[in-house]
């Protein structure tokens, strides 16, 4: 079936708008080691994460990744369900967009006193490519969730000293003080107790950490 000229023009116009929305402004320049904070659309899980974390400027973040460059192309090192992965920057930005087709992403950058750690931290993170996702949110095993990947890579580069502050994790509704049902089901399937109060990190908390500056918002 052939596509009508009107439909083709409409599609091309939409595609152009989408591509423009995903490009940073001319005065913004990527740097290796930038941390991309994303407001993901993952249903009840993301809702539960948002409910217990506050992000920079009141924003909701449920995921983050580490920016790297390879062969003059930008990628995001991230821990997702399939494990630690290297994702092309456009694919990362296009993953979750708002009604104006703008990426639901903010960019953070370590403050100058920590930037010497970025090269060794990225080398460490690259060594972890292919490692499994940390379904149990345990900082001591050999699997990784998104914030853990960034945190542990920087900590290793900093001779074992953490750059980001670790906080007790909570999986409880701040209003009812009861566990979110989505987490009860999740950990029950894993055969684990909910790690309430165990040390951990989350994207919202990291966006507020004094070690970082939030420098760019794709939704502005």
C-alpha positions in Angstrom: 0.0 0.0 0.0 1.5 3.4 -1.0 1.7 6.2 1.4 -0.1 9.5 0.5 2.0 12.6 0.0 0.1 14.3 2.9 0.9 11.5 5.3 4.5 11.4 4.2 4.9 15.2 4.8 3.2 14.9 8.2 5.6 12.0 9.2 8.7 13.9 8.0 7.5 17.0 9.9 7.0 15.0 13.1 10.3 13.3 12.7 12.1 16.7 12.3 10.4 18.1 15.4 11.4 15.0 17.3 15.0 15.2 16.3 15.3 18.9 17.0 13.8 18.4 20.5 16.4 15.8 21.3 19.3 18.0 20.4 20.9 20.2 23.1 21.1 23.9 22.6 24.1 25.3 20.8 25.6 26.7 23.9 25.6 23.3 25.7 28.6 21.0 25.1 28.7 17.4 26.3 31.6 16.3 28.5 32.6 12.7 29.2 31.5 11.8 32.7 28.3 13.8 32.5 25.5 12.1 34.4 22.2 11.9 32.7 19.1 11.8 35.0 16.0 10.4 33.4 12.3 10.5 34.4 11.3 7.0 33.2 7.9 5.7 32.5 7.9 2.3 34.1 4.5 2.2 35.7 4.1 1.3 39.4 7.8 0.9 39.9 8.7 4.4 38.8 5.7 5.8 40.8 7.1 4.1 43.9 10.6 5.4 43.3 9.3 8.9 42.7 7.2 8.8 45.9 10.2 8.2 48.2 12.8 10.4 46.4 13.0 14.1 45.7 15.1 15.3 42.8 16.7 18.5 41.8 14.3 21.5 41.4 11.4 19.2 42.4 12.0 16.9 39.3 11.3 13.2 39.4 14.1 10.9 38.4 14.0 7.1 38.3 17.1 6.3 36.3 20.6 7.7 35.5 23.6 6.9 33.3 27.2 7.8 32.7 28.2 9.6 29.5 31.2 8.3 27.5 32.7 8.9 24.0 34.0 6.2 21.7 35.1 6.7 18.1 33.7 10.3 18.2 30.3 9.0 19.2 28.5 9.5 22.5 27.1 6.7 24.5 25.5 6.3 27.9 26.9 3.6 30.2 23.9 2.4 32.2 22.6 -0.5 34.3 19.2 -1.6 32.9 17.2 -4.9 33.1 19.5 -6.7 30.6 22.6 -5.7 32.6 25.3 -3.0 32.3 25.0 -1.6 28.8 26.4 0.9 26.4 23.5 2.8 24.8 23.8 5.4 21.9 23.0 8.8 23.3 20.0 9.3 20.8 18.5 6.1 21.9 18.8 7.1 25.6 17.3 10.5 25.0 14.4 9.2 22.9 13.5 6.5 25.4 11.2 8.8 27.5 9.9 12.1 26.1 7.2 14.6 27.2 4.2 15.8 25.2 6.4 18.2 23.2 8.7 15.3 22.3 11.5 16.7 24.6 13.6 14.1 26.4 12.7 13.8 30.1 16.4 14.2 31.0 18.5 16.6 33.0 22.3 16.6 32.9 24.5 16.7 35.9 28.3 17.3 36.0 30.7 16.7 38.9 32.1 19.8 40.5 35.7 20.7 39.5 37.3 19.1 42.5 36.0 15.7 41.5 36.5 15.8 37.7 40.0 14.2 37.9 38.2 11.0 38.9 36.2 10.8 35.7 38.7 9.0 33.4 39.5 6.2 35.8 35.9 5.9 36.8 34.8 5.5 33.2 37.5 2.9 32.7 36.1 1.0 35.7 32.5 1.3 34.4 33.5 0.0 31.0 35.0 -3.1 32.6 31.6 -3.9 34.0 29.8 -4.0 30.7 27.7 -7.2 30.5 27.5 -7.6 34.2 23.9 -8.4 35.4 21.4 -6.0 36.8 21.3 -5.8 40.6 17.7 -6.9 41.2 18.3 -7.0 45.0 19.9 -3.5 45.3 22.9 -4.9 47.1 26.0 -2.8 47.1 28.2 -5.7 48.0 27.4 -8.2 45.2 28.8 -8.3 41.7 25.7 -6.9 39.9 24.7 -3.3 39.4 21.7 -1.0 39.4 21.8 2.4 37.7 23.0 4.7 40.6 25.2 1.9 42.0 27.2 1.7 38.7 28.1 5.3 38.8 28.7 5.4 42.6 31.0 2.4 42.7 32.9 3.4 39.6 33.7 6.8 41.1 34.4 5.3 44.6 37.0 2.9 43.1 38.6 5.8 41.2 38.7 7.7 44.5 40.7 5.0 46.3 37.7 3.6 48.0 36.3 6.9 49.3 32.7 7.5 48.2 31.9 10.7 46.1 28.2 10.4 46.6 26.5 10.1 49.9 24.9 6.7 50.7 21.5 6.8 52.3 19.3 4.1 53.9 16.9 2.8 51.3 13.1 2.8 51.9 10.4 0.9 50.0 7.5 2.3 52.1 4.8 4.8 51.2 5.7 8.0 53.0 2.1 8.6 53.8 0.9 5.1 55.0 4.3 4.0 56.2 3.5 0.6 54.6 5.5 -1.1 51.9 4.4 -0.4 48.4 2.6 -3.4 47.1 4.7 -3.4 43.9 7.8 -3.9 46.0 6.2 -6.7 48.1 5.3 -8.6 45.0 8.8 -7.9 43.4 10.9 -9.1 46.3 8.5 -12.0 47.0 9.2 -13.3 43.5 12.9 -12.9 44.1 12.5 -14.9 47.4 14.1 -12.0 49.3 13.2 -9.9 52.2 12.7 -6.2 51.3 16.0 -4.5 52.1 14.4 -1.7 54.0 17.0 0.5 55.7 20.0 -1.0 53.8 22.5 1.4 52.3 21.9 2.5 48.8 21.5 5.3 46.3 18.8 6.6 44.0 18.8 9.0 41.0 16.8 11.7 42.8 19.1 11.8 45.8 22.2 11.8 43.6 20.8 14.9 41.7 20.8 16.8 45.0 24.3 15.6 46.1 26.8 18.4 46.9 29.3 16.7 44.6 27.3 17.5 41.5 26.0 20.5 39.6 22.8 20.2 37.5 23.7 22.1 34.3 21.2 21.4 31.6 17.5 20.5 31.2 16.2 19.1 27.9 12.7 20.1 28.8 13.4 23.8 29.1 
